[in-house]
Amino acid sequence: MTVQQALSASGLDAREARLLLAEVSGFSQASLIASSERQLPDRIEKSFFEFTSRRKKGEPVAYIVGHKEFYGLDLVVNPAVLIPRPETELLVELALRSDFSNMADLGTGSGAIAIAIKRHRPNARVVGVEASAAALVVAQRNAVKNAVEIEFRHGRWFEPLSGELFDVIVANPPYVAAGDPHLAALGFEPREALVAGSDGLAAIRDIVRQAPAFLARGGRLLLEHGIGQEKAVCALLASAGLEEIATWPDLAGIPRVSGGKR
């Protein structure tokens, strides 16, 4: 079977099919396009159709290939961690606008946010907190893979940070409501990293309530949230006594991150 025949027989979107074939063959997507009549070895053909079968059952491409790009980094991912999204890069951008010597990433998951920030602020102390031991293993692998030193702590939100103060605290917590119909399309990802109570704000409430005790004077809290949650999140920030409260849109123009200053 040729490259073109395999792609045509995949039953997938052309872009996804090329990505999966590139992964199993070791060729770039550009090379595959340029060599559409190349014969595929049997083992590559077999692996490719195993991948396409998984994709047609709804499994995300990132889990199938085992990695995902985020903020210029190549990160290991598996079903223990949420797949990093492009909109979350806004959290990194906003954190890097601040001057800080130490920062914490709550619910670090794959380590994407913490590692991206550390790569751009190598002299800063970066702490990543994660309640899932399985996710921490992935985060640690990614830190090693990307040659950065992160202090990883096992626990929920601020539990392992007792007595510490940070210049910046960031979090991409669960913010999907329990009954949200979009959850059906996210069945392969860890539910505990997605769902936060009946209104999607349970985790954010918990974080905002505790955050002032862990922020240095002038320190900033930055939170990713869902569509339409910005007003509620800003109200929570205000009730916690934070100042200079603001919301920032992602590249699609959707209000995506809200934050305030102690």
N, C-alpha and C positions, 0 to 999 in steps of 0.2 A: 504494500500500500504506500502511495506517495504522501508527501506532506499535505498537498491539497485535498487528496481523497480523504485523509484522516480528519482534516478540519471540516470538510463538508459533511462527513458522516457523524460528527460529534453530537449534532443536535443542540449545540449551544450557540449563544451569541459569539460572533466572530472574534471579538476582542478577548473574551474569556477563553475561548478555544485556543487561540494563539498563546495566551499566557500559560495555560496548562501544558501545552505541547513544548513550549520553550523550557518549562521547568523540568519535564522528564527527559528532554533530549540534550539539554545543556547548550543549545543554540539560542541566540538572541531572537526576539520576535522579528527584527528586521531581516536577519539571515533566513528565517523560515519563509518570509514573504518573497525574498529574492531567490529561494531554492525550492519553489513549490512542487517541482517534479522529482525532488530527491526521494529515494526509497527509504522508508523507515525500517530499521532493524525490528525483528519480531518483539524483542523485550521492551523496546520503546513504545511500539504500537500497543502492546498489552497494558503497560503502565498508563499510557494516555487514556485508554478507554476505561480503565479502573477509576482514574481521576474524573472523567466525564460522567461516569455513572454516579459517583458520589455527589457531584455538583447538581445533577438533575434531581437528586433527592433533597436538594435544598441546602446542603452543607456549604458554608462560605468558602470562597476560594482561598482566603488567608489560612484557614485551618487545613485545607487540603494540601497546600504547598508548604505550610509550616512557618511562614514568615510574612511580614507586612512592613511596608515603608512608612515612616513617620518622621517628619521634620528632617528629612535627609538621612535618616538612620534606617538600617535594616534590622528589624526586630523579630526575634523568635516569638511565635504565638501558638497556642493550643487551646482546647476548650476550657482550660482552667482560668483563662483571662479573656476579658473583653477585647475585641479587635479594635486597635486604635483607629480613630476617625480623623479625617482632615480638619473638621471643625474644631477639634480639641487642640490643634496647633495654636489657636488663638490664646489659650491659657499660657502657653510657652512664650508667645510674643509679648503678652501683657506683663508676665513676670520679669522678663528681660528688660523691660522699660524701667524697672526699679533698681536702685542701688541696694545691694544686700550682701551680707557676709554669710548668712545662713538662711535656709529655707526648708520647708517641709511639704511633701506631697502626700496627701491623705488618700488612701485607697489606691495605691500606686499601680496595682495590677501587673501589667507587663513591664512596668518601669518606664514607659514611654516618656511621660512628662518629665520625671526626675532626671532621666538620662539626657534628654534633649537640653534641659537647662544646664546641667553639669558640663556638657560638651562646650557650651558657650560661656560658662562661668567656671572655669577649671579651679579657681582659687576659693570658690564658695563651698561652704559645708552644706551638703544636700542630704536630707533624711527622707526615706520612703517608707511609709507605713501601710501595712496590708494585713487584713484579718485572715485571708486564706493562705495556708501554708503552701499549697500547691502553686498558687500564683506567685508567691515569694521566690520559689525555685526558678520560675520563668524570669522574673525580674533580675535575679542574681545572674542568670545565664546571659541576659541581655547586657548587663553592666560589664561583665567580663568581655563579651563579644565586641562591645563598643569602647573598651579600654577606659572606663571611668570608675571612680570609687564613690559608691553611694553607701550611706549607712542605712541598711534595711532593718526595720523593726516589725515584729509580729504582734498585731493587736488591732483593735477597732478604733479608728479615728485617733483621738488623743491619748488613749489608754497607755501606750508605751512612751509617752513624752512628758511624763510628770515632772514639773519643776523647770521645764525648758521654755525659752522664749525664742521666737523666730521673727526675722524681718519680713518674710513673705511666707504665707501659707496658701497653697493651691489645692484644689480638689475637683475631680470629675466624679462625683458620687452617683449612686443610683438615683434616677429622677423620673422614672416611668411609673405611672399609676398602675396598680394591680390589675385593673380591668381594661387597660388600654388595648385596643384591637391590634395595634402594631406589634405586640409581643409575639403574635403567631409567626411572624417572619423572622423572629430572633431566637427561635427555639434551640439553636445549637450553642448559643452563648450563655455564660453562667447567669442564672436568674438573679442571684444575690448581687450581681454587679449592675443590674438593670432596674429592679423593682424596689420602690421605696414607699410602701403604704398605699392607702386608698387614693391619695391625691398626688403621689410622686414626690412629696416634699419632706417625708419623714427624716431622711438622712441629712438633708440640708438644714432642717431645724436643729438637729442634734449638733451638727458641726458649728453652726452660727452661734448657738447658745454657749458653747464651750470656748469658742475661738478667742475672745478677748483676753482670757487668762493665759493664753499661749503666744500672744502677739507682743513683740517689743513695742515701746513707745514709737509711734509713727509707722508701725508695721502694717502690712496690707493682707487682706484676705480676698482671694479670687476664686469664684465658684462657677463651674459650668452648670447650665440648667437647660430644661427643655423649652420648646416653643410655648409661649404664652405664660411662662412662669416668672418672668422678670419682675413684675410688680410685686408679687408675693415675696420673692426673694429679697428685693430691695426693702420691703417693709420689715422683714426679719432682721436684716442688717441694721436698720435704723433702731429697731427695738433692742438690739444688743449694744447700742451706744456707739456704733461705728459712724465715722464721718466721711465726707467726700464720696458718697455712694454714687456709683455710676454703673451703666450697662453698656456693653460693647457688642456689636453685631459680628457674625461670622461672614465669610466671603459671599454667602448667599443672601446677606442682608437680614438674617434672622437674629434677633437678640439672643445671645448665646452665653455670655459670661457677665456676671455681676460681681461687684466687689466694693469694699470700703476700707477705711483706714482707722486705726486706733488712735 
